[in-house]
Amino acid sequence: MFVVSKEFSHDKFNREVMKNPFVKIKNEFIFKNYDGLDSFSQSVKQFNKMQEMFLNKVIS
């Protein structure tokens, strides 16, 4: 499961996953920040545009 927040919350995330009940499943949580999510989103948009041009079809 992704937890998306501002980068300054990363330390708090690390502390909280070490507490009950999360410590039992802490490896299931992955912290991502908004800047990373935005970069990922932009790269997906660019990929979709390139794929559409290369394959000559619209991806929905």
Summary of the structure (lengths in Angstrom):
residues: 60
radius of gyration: 17.1
end to end distance: 25.3
largest distance: 51.9
contacts: 119
relative contact order: 0.16
helix: 65%
strand: 13%
